[in-house]
């Protein structure tokens, strides 16, 4: 599994309880990328089930 980070832009959200607008600041987020061997194993398994 490979990790990498992305930067999210600031955005406006809503508090569901009060319906008040809330400013959400920009931040860096870690994401995961599945290894090619694992991805190929899942795709191959789906093809076998479908066929």
Beta strands, then each sheet from edge to edge (+ up, - down):
strand 1: 2-8
strand 2: 11-14
strand 3: 21-24
strand 4: 27-33
sheet 1: 1+ 4-
sheet 2: 2+ 3-
end
